Amino acid sequence: MSQSTAPHDAPLTDTAVEHVDVLIVGAGISGVGAAYHLTTQRPGTSFVVLEALDDFGGTWHTHKYPGIRSDSDLYTFGYRFKPWTGPPIATAEQILTYMGEVIDENDLGQHIRYRHKITKASWSSAENLWTLDVTRTLDDGSTEQLRFTTNFLWMCQGYYRHAQGYTPEWPGTENFTGRIVHPQQWPDDLDYAGKRVIVIGSGATAATLIPAIADACEHVTMLQRSPTYFWTARNANELADTLRELEVDETWIHEIVRRKVLHDQKAITELSFTQPEFLREELLKGVREHLGDDFDIDTHFSPSYRPWQQRIAFIPDGDLFAGIKSGKASVVTDEIDTFTEKGIRTKSGQELTADIIITATGFDLSVLGDIAFCVDDEPLQFHDTVTYRGMMFTGVPNLVWVFGYFRASWTLRADLVSDFVCRLLGHMEDKGAARVTPQLRPEDADMPLLPWVDPENFNPNYMMRSMHLLPKRGDKPEWQHSQDYWAEKDIIPAADLDDGCLRYD
């Protein structure tokens, strides 16, 4: 742990109330980035970062399962202002080291309060303030209640529940005599050496976990209801390596490689819409190169949806396929009929035996950190609001939520939103406004209200399960959550803050 980011544990009185200009929720990749941008773009702004966990890092701090690594390259998942010098796909430890350096180099630790869990957030139009009720946990496990007030609330807590993952209800789980584990709650005492393991799921978590444990296990079976798209490449960047051989400055390397990666990602994303069958065949060709023509690619690695309608999992150096080819891992594509005493019986009647079953079945979406929100004493019904550019919400003053990209790195949008917030705060200052609230314009009155994300565009299960909890979107750019970095990188910086979508008071 970075020394400058050690948790603040000096006792505070029960009546302590602290006021800041801006309050950032969460010290993960978004919150640390927000703190940096606020420090550099809005010097003199008072702010605090409240983090419920005992250290920074978010996902990279809470996820402890073997092999945990990024699913995005660090030239774009890393911050634009901090050069990345390691491999494109990084371990959680490498990412935490990188984030710790950002905190230390910019003296952000003084602003971060760990073990501060927000339970309630209330907006008062009379005072133009957010009031947050906070439970702080001390070293001895005792708690105290604190209160913070702020002019502007910046939600950087992510989008899923860290405390518990999503596990479907299957019949017969009580009959299984082995252990059932969700990767999000990986136990320290789990011994899988020489054991038969079933991993349910085939997304990025399964693709990361299986290669990490396969050599130690007797055998690992990846049980999937339906296939996932994968793409493989070396965990290296040839352009970056060449530029380093030429002794180019790391800042230049970061920017050049970042632009090249984004250029290539844009081309692939466009192919997913314009030539989906071509892209599909290219992805499947990559799998065949690892597993050979005799492997049943059509059954196990040919999804029914078009590429990028759900996330494509990256397999660095083909490690998942190496495990399958060696016989240490196998794939079963079938649905679960029931758990049994010794494992799982599928709907086709296949009996799969296991000592350990790992449910790599995703997570539960968390809307605004599951905090109880009120606006002028009225409970906030988040699903009744309409999103402004995927970051603000009608009728909710002085609040921004960072929700990143799925087809591109999350941090790309976190940086864009940070620029927007800093520009908006300056605009409010210039106008002498204490409050900014998104509002539908007269010309938006008859606008159709649609789901937060277009299911035809992007439809992973965790989004589909929770779409009813999320705000609506409109059919106009201002009221869209487009998930399109290559459009938003130009649109958001140029957004007209006085086009009537934002009301200033």
C-alpha positions as CSV (number, residue, x, y, z in Angstrom):
1,M,0.0,0.0,0.0
2,S,1.2,3.5,-0.8
3,Q,2.2,5.2,2.5
4,S,0.5,8.4,1.6
5,T,-2.8,6.7,1.1
6,A,-3.0,5.0,4.5
7,P,-6.5,5.1,6.0
8,H,-7.5,8.2,8.0
9,D,-8.3,6.9,11.5
10,A,-7.9,9.8,13.7
11,P,-11.0,10.0,15.9
12,L,-13.7,12.4,15.0
13,T,-16.6,13.6,17.1
14,D,-20.1,12.4,16.5
15,T,-21.2,15.9,15.6
16,A,-18.4,16.5,13.1
17,V,-19.7,18.0,9.8
18,E,-17.3,18.7,7.0
19,H,-18.0,20.8,4.0
20,V,-16.2,20.6,0.6
21,D,-16.9,22.2,-2.8
22,V,-16.9,18.8,-4.5
23,L,-17.3,15.3,-3.0
24,I,-16.1,12.3,-5.0
25,V,-17.6,8.9,-4.2
26,G,-15.1,6.0,-4.6
27,A,-11.4,5.6,-4.9
28,G,-11.3,3.2,-7.8
29,I,-10.0,4.0,-11.3
30,S,-12.7,6.7,-11.9
31,G,-12.4,8.4,-8.4
32,V,-8.6,8.6,-8.5
33,G,-8.8,10.1,-12.0
34,A,-11.5,12.6,-10.9
35,A,-9.3,13.7,-8.0
36,Y,-6.3,14.2,-10.3
37,H,-8.3,16.2,-12.9
38,L,-9.9,18.4,-10.2
39,T,-6.5,19.1,-8.7
40,T,-5.0,20.1,-12.0
41,Q,-7.9,21.7,-13.8
42,R,-9.6,23.4,-10.8
43,P,-6.8,24.3,-8.4
44,G,-8.2,25.7,-5.1
45,T,-11.3,23.6,-5.2
46,S,-11.8,21.9,-1.9
47,F,-12.7,18.2,-2.2
48,V,-12.7,14.9,-0.5
49,V,-12.9,11.3,-1.8
50,L,-15.0,8.9,0.3
51,E,-14.2,5.2,-0.1
52,A,-16.1,2.4,1.7
53,L,-13.2,0.0,1.4
54,D,-10.0,0.1,3.4
55,D,-7.8,1.0,0.4
56,F,-7.9,2.4,-3.1
57,G,-8.4,0.4,-6.3
58,G,-12.1,-0.7,-6.4
59,T,-12.3,-3.8,-8.5
60,W,-8.6,-4.4,-8.4
61,H,-8.7,-4.3,-4.6
62,T,-11.8,-6.4,-4.0
63,H,-11.2,-9.2,-6.6
64,K,-8.8,-11.8,-5.3
65,Y,-9.3,-14.8,-7.5
66,P,-6.3,-16.4,-9.2
67,G,-5.1,-14.7,-12.3
68,I,-7.1,-11.5,-11.9
69,R,-6.0,-9.1,-14.7
70,S,-7.3,-6.4,-16.9
71,D,-9.6,-7.2,-19.9
72,S,-8.5,-3.9,-21.6
73,D,-5.1,-2.8,-22.7
74,L,-3.4,-0.4,-20.2
75,Y,-2.5,2.1,-22.8
76,T,-6.2,3.0,-22.9
77,F,-7.3,1.7,-19.5
78,G,-4.5,3.7,-18.0
79,Y,-4.9,7.4,-17.6
80,R,-4.1,9.6,-20.5
81,F,-1.8,11.7,-18.2
82,K,0.2,8.8,-16.7
83,P,2.4,6.7,-19.2
84,W,2.0,3.0,-18.9
85,T,5.3,1.1,-19.2
86,G,4.2,-2.5,-18.5
87,P,2.5,-5.2,-20.6
88,P,-0.7,-4.3,-22.3
89,I,-2.8,-6.7,-20.2
90,A,-1.9,-6.2,-16.6
91,T,-2.3,-8.0,-13.3
92,A,-4.3,-6.4,-10.5
93,E,-1.1,-5.9,-8.6
94,Q,0.4,-4.0,-11.5
95,I,-2.7,-1.8,-11.8
96,L,-2.7,-1.1,-8.1
97,T,0.9,-0.1,-8.2
98,Y,0.2,2.3,-11.1
99,M,-2.8,3.8,-9.3
100,G,-0.7,4.2,-6.1
101,E,1.9,6.1,-8.1
102,V,-0.8,8.5,-9.4
103,I,-1.9,9.1,-5.9
104,D,1.6,9.7,-4.5
105,E,2.9,11.8,-7.4
106,N,-0.1,14.1,-7.2
107,D,-0.5,14.2,-3.4
108,L,-4.0,12.9,-3.6
109,G,-3.8,10.7,-0.5
110,Q,-4.6,13.7,1.7
111,H,-8.0,13.9,0.2
112,I,-9.0,10.2,0.5
113,R,-11.0,8.9,3.5
114,Y,-11.1,5.1,3.6
115,R,-13.7,3.0,5.4
116,H,-16.3,5.8,4.9
117,K,-19.6,4.2,3.7
118,I,-22.3,6.6,2.5
119,T,-25.8,5.5,3.6
120,K,-27.8,8.5,2.6
121,A,-27.5,11.5,0.2
122,S,-30.0,14.4,0.4
123,W,-30.2,17.4,-1.8
124,S,-31.7,20.7,-0.5
125,S,-32.7,23.3,-3.0
126,A,-33.1,25.8,-0.3
127,E,-29.4,25.5,0.7
128,N,-28.1,24.3,-2.7
129,L,-26.3,21.5,-0.9
130,W,-25.9,17.8,-0.8
131,T,-25.8,16.3,2.7
132,L,-24.3,12.8,3.1
133,D,-24.7,10.6,6.1
134,V,-21.6,8.4,6.5
135,T,-20.7,5.4,8.6
136,R,-17.0,5.3,9.3
137,T,-15.4,2.0,10.5
138,L,-12.4,2.3,12.8
139,D,-9.5,-0.1,13.3
140,D,-11.1,-1.9,16.2
141,G,-14.3,-2.6,14.1
142,S,-16.4,0.0,15.9
143,T,-18.2,2.6,13.9
144,E,-19.2,6.3,14.1
145,Q,-21.6,8.4,12.2
146,L,-20.4,11.4,10.3
147,R,-21.9,14.0,8.1
148,F,-20.5,15.8,5.0
149,T,-22.0,18.6,3.0
150,T,-21.0,19.5,-0.6
151,N,-22.0,21.7,-3.4
152,F,-21.4,19.1,-6.1
153,L,-21.5,15.3,-5.9
154,W,-19.3,13.2,-8.2
155,M,-20.3,9.5,-8.3
156,C,-17.3,7.4,-9.2
157,Q,-18.2,4.2,-7.3
158,G,-18.6,2.1,-10.4
159,Y,-21.7,0.1,-11.4
160,Y,-21.8,-3.2,-9.6
161,R,-22.0,-4.5,-6.0
162,H,-18.6,-5.3,-4.7
163,A,-19.8,-7.2,-1.6
164,Q,-21.6,-10.0,-3.5
165,G,-21.6,-11.4,-7.0
166,Y,-24.6,-12.7,-9.0
167,T,-25.4,-16.3,-8.7
168,P,-28.5,-17.8,-10.4
169,E,-30.8,-20.1,-8.4
170,W,-30.2,-23.7,-9.6
171,P,-32.0,-26.7,-8.3
172,G,-30.1,-29.1,-6.0
173,T,-27.3,-26.8,-4.9
174,E,-27.9,-28.0,-1.3
175,N,-27.1,-31.6,-2.4
176,F,-23.6,-30.9,-3.7
177,T,-21.1,-32.1,-1.1
178,G,-18.1,-30.0,-2.4
179,R,-17.6,-26.2,-2.2
180,I,-19.4,-23.6,-4.3
181,V,-17.5,-20.4,-4.7
182,H,-18.2,-17.1,-6.5
183,P,-15.0,-15.5,-7.8
184,Q,-16.0,-12.2,-6.3
185,Q,-15.9,-13.7,-2.9
186,W,-12.8,-15.9,-3.4
187,P,-11.9,-17.6,0.0
188,D,-8.3,-17.5,1.2
189,D,-8.4,-21.1,2.2
190,L,-9.6,-22.6,-1.1
191,D,-7.3,-25.5,-2.0
192,Y,-7.9,-26.6,-5.6
193,A,-4.6,-28.5,-6.1
194,G,-5.4,-31.9,-7.5
195,K,-9.1,-31.3,-7.5
196,R,-11.8,-31.5,-10.2
197,V,-13.3,-28.1,-10.8
198,I,-16.3,-26.9,-12.8
199,V,-16.3,-23.2,-13.7
200,I,-19.8,-22.1,-14.7
201,G,-19.6,-19.2,-17.2
202,S,-17.4,-18.2,-20.1
203,G,-16.9,-14.5,-19.8
204,A,-13.7,-12.6,-19.0
205,T,-13.6,-13.9,-15.4
206,A,-13.8,-17.6,-16.5
207,A,-11.3,-16.9,-19.2
208,T,-8.9,-15.4,-16.7
209,L,-9.5,-17.9,-13.9
210,I,-9.3,-21.2,-15.8
211,P,-5.7,-20.8,-17.1
212,A,-4.5,-19.6,-13.7
213,I,-5.7,-22.8,-11.9
214,A,-5.7,-25.4,-14.6
215,D,-2.1,-26.7,-14.1
216,A,-2.7,-27.2,-10.4
217,C,-6.1,-28.9,-10.7
218,E,-6.7,-32.5,-11.8
219,H,-9.1,-31.0,-14.4
220,V,-11.1,-27.9,-15.0
221,T,-14.4,-27.9,-17.0
222,M,-15.8,-24.7,-18.4
223,L,-19.6,-25.1,-18.4
224,Q,-21.3,-22.5,-20.5
225,R,-24.9,-22.1,-21.4
226,S,-23.9,-20.4,-24.7
227,P,-20.5,-19.5,-26.3
228,T,-18.6,-16.2,-25.9
229,Y,-16.4,-14.5,-28.5
230,F,-12.7,-14.5,-27.8
231,W,-9.7,-12.9,-29.4
232,T,-6.1,-13.7,-28.8
233,A,-2.8,-11.9,-29.2
234,R,0.6,-11.7,-27.6
235,N,0.6,-9.8,-24.3
236,A,3.0,-7.3,-25.8
237,N,2.8,-4.2,-28.0
238,E,5.2,-4.3,-30.9
239,L,4.9,-0.6,-31.6
240,A,5.7,0.2,-28.0
241,D,8.6,-2.2,-28.0
242,T,10.1,-0.6,-31.2
243,L,9.7,2.9,-29.8
244,R,11.5,1.9,-26.6
245,E,14.3,0.4,-28.7
246,L,14.6,3.8,-30.3
247,E,14.8,5.4,-26.9
248,V,11.7,7.5,-27.4
249,D,10.4,9.2,-24.3
250,E,7.8,7.2,-22.4
251,T,5.3,10.1,-22.5
252,W,5.5,10.1,-26.3
253,I,5.3,6.3,-26.5
254,H,2.1,6.3,-24.3
255,E,0.4,8.8,-26.5
256,I,1.4,7.2,-29.8
257,V,0.5,3.7,-28.8
258,R,-2.7,4.9,-27.2
259,R,-3.7,6.5,-30.5
260,K,-2.8,3.4,-32.5
261,V,-4.8,1.1,-30.2
262,L,-7.8,3.4,-30.3
263,H,-7.5,3.6,-34.1
264,D,-7.5,-0.2,-34.4
265,Q,-10.3,-0.6,-31.9
266,K,-12.5,1.8,-33.9
267,A,-11.9,-0.2,-37.0
268,I,-12.9,-3.4,-35.3
269,T,-16.0,-1.8,-33.7
270,E,-17.1,-0.5,-37.1
271,L,-16.7,-3.9,-38.6
272,S,-19.0,-5.4,-35.9
273,F,-21.8,-3.2,-37.4
274,T,-20.9,-3.1,-41.1
275,Q,-19.4,-6.5,-41.6
276,P,-20.3,-8.7,-38.6
277,E,-20.0,-12.0,-40.5
278,F,-16.5,-11.1,-41.6
279,L,-15.4,-10.1,-38.1
280,R,-17.1,-13.3,-36.7
281,E,-15.0,-15.5,-39.1
282,E,-11.8,-13.6,-38.1
283,L,-12.5,-14.2,-34.4
284,L,-13.3,-17.9,-35.0
285,K,-10.2,-18.3,-37.2
286,G,-8.1,-17.1,-34.2
287,V,-9.7,-19.9,-32.1
288,R,-9.0,-22.5,-34.8
289,E,-5.4,-21.5,-34.9
290,H,-5.0,-22.5,-31.3
291,L,-7.4,-25.5,-31.1
292,G,-7.1,-27.0,-34.6
293,D,-9.7,-27.8,-37.2
294,D,-10.8,-31.0,-35.4
295,F,-12.1,-29.1,-32.4
296,D,-15.9,-28.4,-32.4
297,I,-15.7,-24.7,-32.8
298,D,-19.3,-24.3,-34.0
299,T,-20.7,-25.8,-30.7
300,H,-18.3,-24.2,-28.2
301,F,-17.0,-20.9,-29.6
302,S,-19.6,-19.6,-32.1
303,P,-22.1,-17.3,-30.4
304,S,-25.5,-16.7,-31.8
305,Y,-25.2,-12.9,-31.5
306,R,-23.0,-10.6,-33.6
307,P,-19.5,-9.6,-32.3
308,W,-19.5,-6.8,-29.8
309,Q,-23.2,-7.1,-29.0
310,Q,-21.7,-8.4,-25.8
311,R,-18.2,-7.9,-24.6
312,I,-15.4,-9.8,-26.4
313,A,-13.0,-11.5,-23.9
314,F,-9.3,-11.1,-24.6
315,I,-7.1,-14.2,-24.2
316,P,-3.4,-13.0,-23.9
317,D,-1.1,-15.4,-25.5
318,G,-4.0,-17.8,-26.0
319,D,-3.6,-19.2,-22.4
320,L,-7.2,-20.5,-22.1
321,F,-6.9,-22.4,-25.4
322,A,-3.5,-23.8,-24.4
323,G,-5.2,-25.3,-21.3
324,I,-7.9,-26.9,-23.4
325,K,-5.5,-28.2,-26.0
326,S,-3.3,-29.8,-23.3
327,G,-6.3,-31.6,-21.8
328,K,-6.1,-29.9,-18.4
329,A,-9.3,-28.0,-19.3
330,S,-12.4,-28.8,-21.3
331,V,-15.5,-27.0,-22.5
332,V,-19.1,-28.2,-22.1
333,T,-21.9,-26.2,-23.8
334,D,-25.2,-27.1,-22.1
335,E,-27.7,-25.9,-19.6
336,I,-27.8,-27.0,-16.0
337,D,-30.6,-29.4,-15.1
338,T,-29.6,-29.8,-11.4
339,F,-26.7,-29.9,-9.0
340,T,-26.1,-33.4,-7.7
341,E,-24.1,-34.8,-4.7
342,K,-21.0,-35.2,-6.9
343,G,-21.4,-32.3,-9.3
344,I,-23.8,-31.2,-12.0
345,R,-26.2,-32.9,-14.4
346,T,-26.9,-31.0,-17.6
347,K,-30.1,-30.9,-19.5
348,S,-28.7,-33.2,-22.1
349,G,-28.1,-35.8,-19.3
350,Q,-24.3,-35.4,-19.1
351,E,-22.9,-36.0,-15.5
352,L,-20.1,-33.6,-14.6
353,T,-18.2,-34.5,-11.4
354,A,-16.4,-31.9,-9.3
355,D,-14.9,-31.3,-5.9
356,I,-15.3,-27.5,-6.4
357,I,-17.8,-25.5,-8.4
358,I,-17.0,-21.9,-9.3
359,T,-19.9,-19.7,-10.3
360,A,-18.3,-17.2,-12.7
361,T,-21.8,-15.9,-13.5
362,G,-21.3,-12.2,-13.3
363,F,-22.4,-9.5,-10.9
364,D,-25.4,-7.5,-9.7
365,L,-25.6,-3.9,-11.0
366,S,-25.6,-1.2,-8.4
367,V,-27.3,2.0,-9.2
368,L,-25.5,4.9,-7.6
369,G,-23.9,2.7,-5.0
370,D,-27.2,1.6,-3.5
371,I,-27.2,4.8,-1.5
372,A,-30.6,6.2,-0.4
373,F,-31.0,9.4,-2.4
374,C,-33.5,12.2,-1.7
375,V,-34.1,15.4,-3.6
376,D,-35.9,18.0,-1.4
377,D,-37.2,15.3,0.9
378,E,-38.6,13.2,-1.9
379,P,-37.0,9.8,-2.5
380,L,-35.2,9.7,-5.8
381,Q,-36.7,7.3,-8.3
382,F,-33.7,7.0,-10.5
383,H,-35.5,4.9,-13.2
384,D,-37.9,7.8,-13.7
385,T,-35.2,10.2,-14.8
386,V,-33.8,10.8,-18.2
387,T,-30.0,10.7,-18.7
388,Y,-28.2,13.8,-19.9
389,R,-25.3,12.4,-22.0
390,G,-25.1,9.3,-19.8
391,M,-23.7,11.2,-16.8
392,M,-26.4,13.6,-15.4
393,F,-30.1,13.1,-14.8
394,T,-33.2,15.2,-15.1
395,G,-34.4,16.7,-11.9
396,V,-31.2,15.8,-10.0
397,P,-29.1,18.9,-9.3
398,N,-25.3,19.1,-9.1
399,L,-24.6,15.4,-9.6
400,V,-22.6,13.5,-12.1
401,W,-22.2,9.7,-12.4
402,V,-19.2,8.1,-14.2
403,F,-20.3,5.2,-16.3
404,G,-17.6,4.1,-18.6
405,Y,-17.4,2.1,-21.9
406,F,-17.8,-1.6,-22.6
407,R,-16.3,-1.7,-26.1
408,A,-13.5,0.6,-25.2
409,S,-11.7,1.1,-21.9
410,W,-13.7,2.4,-18.9
411,T,-11.1,5.1,-18.2
412,L,-11.5,6.8,-21.5
413,R,-14.9,7.9,-20.5
414,A,-13.8,8.7,-16.9
415,D,-11.3,11.1,-18.4
416,L,-13.9,12.7,-20.7
417,V,-16.4,13.1,-17.8
418,S,-13.7,14.6,-15.7
419,D,-13.0,17.3,-18.3
420,F,-16.8,17.9,-18.6
421,V,-17.2,18.3,-14.8
422,C,-14.3,20.7,-14.5
423,R,-15.7,22.7,-17.4
424,L,-19.2,22.7,-16.0
425,L,-18.0,23.9,-12.6
426,G,-16.1,26.8,-14.3
427,H,-19.2,27.6,-16.3
428,M,-21.4,27.7,-13.2
429,E,-18.8,30.0,-11.5
430,D,-18.9,32.3,-14.5
431,K,-22.7,32.5,-14.4
432,G,-22.8,32.9,-10.6
433,A,-24.9,29.8,-10.4
434,A,-25.1,27.6,-7.4
435,R,-27.1,24.8,-9.0
436,V,-27.3,23.0,-12.4
437,T,-30.1,20.7,-13.2
438,P,-30.7,18.7,-16.4
439,Q,-34.2,19.4,-17.8
440,L,-36.1,18.4,-20.9
441,R,-36.6,21.3,-23.3
442,P,-40.0,22.1,-24.8
443,E,-38.9,20.4,-28.1
444,D,-38.1,17.2,-26.0
445,A,-41.7,17.0,-24.6
446,D,-42.8,14.3,-27.0
447,M,-39.5,12.5,-27.3
448,P,-39.8,8.7,-26.9
449,L,-38.2,7.4,-23.7
450,L,-36.1,4.3,-24.3
451,P,-33.9,1.9,-22.2
452,W,-30.6,3.2,-20.8
453,V,-28.7,1.2,-23.5
454,D,-30.2,0.0,-26.8
455,P,-30.4,-3.9,-26.4
456,E,-29.8,-4.2,-30.1
457,N,-26.5,-2.3,-29.6
458,F,-25.2,-4.0,-26.4
459,N,-27.0,-6.6,-24.3
460,P,-25.0,-8.5,-21.7
461,N,-27.0,-10.3,-19.1
462,Y,-26.1,-8.1,-16.2
463,M,-27.5,-5.1,-18.1
464,M,-30.6,-6.8,-19.2
465,R,-31.4,-8.0,-15.7
466,S,-31.2,-4.5,-14.3
467,M,-32.3,-2.2,-17.1
468,H,-35.5,-1.4,-15.2
469,L,-33.4,0.2,-12.4
470,L,-31.6,2.6,-14.8
471,P,-32.6,6.0,-16.2
472,K,-34.2,6.3,-19.5
473,R,-32.6,7.8,-22.7
474,G,-34.1,9.8,-25.5
475,D,-33.7,9.7,-29.2
476,K,-31.6,12.9,-29.4
477,P,-27.8,13.1,-28.8
478,E,-28.2,15.2,-25.6
479,W,-30.3,12.5,-24.0
480,Q,-28.3,9.4,-25.1
481,H,-25.9,7.0,-23.4
482,S,-24.3,6.0,-26.7
483,Q,-21.3,3.9,-25.5
484,D,-19.4,5.3,-28.5
485,Y,-16.1,6.7,-27.5
486,W,-15.1,7.7,-31.0
487,A,-18.1,10.0,-31.2
488,E,-18.1,11.2,-27.6
489,K,-14.4,12.2,-27.7
490,D,-15.5,15.1,-30.0
491,I,-19.1,15.6,-28.8
492,I,-18.6,15.9,-25.1
493,P,-15.8,18.5,-25.1
494,A,-17.9,20.6,-27.6
495,A,-21.2,20.2,-25.8
496,D,-23.1,23.5,-25.5
497,L,-23.7,24.1,-21.8
498,D,-26.3,26.7,-22.6
499,D,-28.5,24.8,-25.1
500,G,-31.4,24.6,-22.6
501,C,-30.7,21.0,-21.4
502,L,-29.2,22.4,-18.3
503,R,-31.0,24.9,-16.0
504,Y,-28.8,27.2,-13.8
505,D,-30.0,28.7,-10.6
